[in-house]
Amino acid sequence: MPEDEEEGVGRVREPEGKEVLGIVLRKEGGGKYRVYCTDGEERICRIPGSRKRAVWVKRDTVVLVEPWKVQGDEKGDIVQSYSQAETDWLEDHDHLDEISEFL
């Protein structure tokens, strides 16, 4: 096992392009969540229909958010949620510095 991988963590998807990491602050209802992102924005996010059954989100879950092209600083889509082991890996590799106060 390579030394940079922890027990139980395979490949962790990192943000690409305009994607940002965020932490779920609360469930808003109607399938929407309030997420504080690493770029300093607080967005209302939803899980797109194709991923609704694959992504489970609770409060204080670290998620990968893709901002919308229109109203991108206010809204976005939750692309992936991370397990606790993956969250620890992201924290160890300094991806969660901006939201560390919420962890």
GISULKA-V20381 format. One record per backbone hydrogen bond with DSSP energy under -1.0 kcal/mol. CO is the residue of the C=O (numbers start at 1). NH is the residue of the N-H. If there is no record, write none. Layout:
CO,NH / CO,NH
This chain:
2,5 / 6,9 / 16,19 / 20,65 / 21,38 / 22,63 / 23,36 / 24,60 / 26,34 / 32,28 / 32,29 / 33,45 / 34,25 / 34,26 / 35,43 / 36,23 / 37,40 / 41,37 / 43,35 / 44,76 / 45,33 / 46,78 / 48,51 / 51,55 / 58,61 / 61,24 / 62,82 / 63,22 / 64,79 / 64,80 / 65,20 / 66,77 / 71,74 / 71,75 / 74,44 / 75,68 / 76,46 / 77,66 / 80,64 / 83,87 / 84,88 / 85,89 / 86,90 / 87,91 / 88,92 / 89,93 / 90,95 / 91,94 / 99,102
